[in-house]
């Protein structure tokens, strides 16, 4: 368990995502964890950055299903996913929860080590939406669909307006987007200003207003979550 397919220089969880704090588990052990979560009353099982262990998750899922596992599954990732892999997952995951981090390839290279991130994420999000559609929320709980997260970076390094416009125009006008304001410098962020500071209130406001202007659904900028 652990690791990530990106290498963000501001990662808050770098001990886990960069591998120092991860450990191997067998498919049966993972299946038992899933069953224990179900028995404990969990509403869903959320796999965080599972891209590099998809075959092992499927193996565990088959074992868990044989023992009565029925909870919805959440695919929670950095957004850097191959379309071919996502196609294999059609019908397996109920909720896709990807980030869309950057619009500019140069920034993606500099901050996460992956130049083609924007292009790959654009294709991935379209494929996710094709599979599960807009987010459906019932009684305050996400049931099925696509929930995109976008972390506002200082100095607009993420290219927020372009990302939100893409989601509204090319993915779906009903896309649910969580525009997140909690960025704080971590790991090597201090070496790369303006990542060494939090986004200003004005930068956050601008990002929220862009989401509102496009009528995108979301927890803060538009209360229509259903
Ligand atoms: S995608 Fe998230 S978990 Fe992975 S390195 Fe980047 S910030 Fe860390």
Boltz pocket constraint, residues with backbone or C-beta under 6 A from the ligand:
constraints:
  - pocket:
      binder: B
      contacts: [[A, 4], [A, 5], [A, 6], [A, 7], [A, 8], [A, 10], [A, 11], [A, 12], [A, 13], [A, 14], [A, 17], [A, 49], [A, 78]]
      max_distance: 6.0
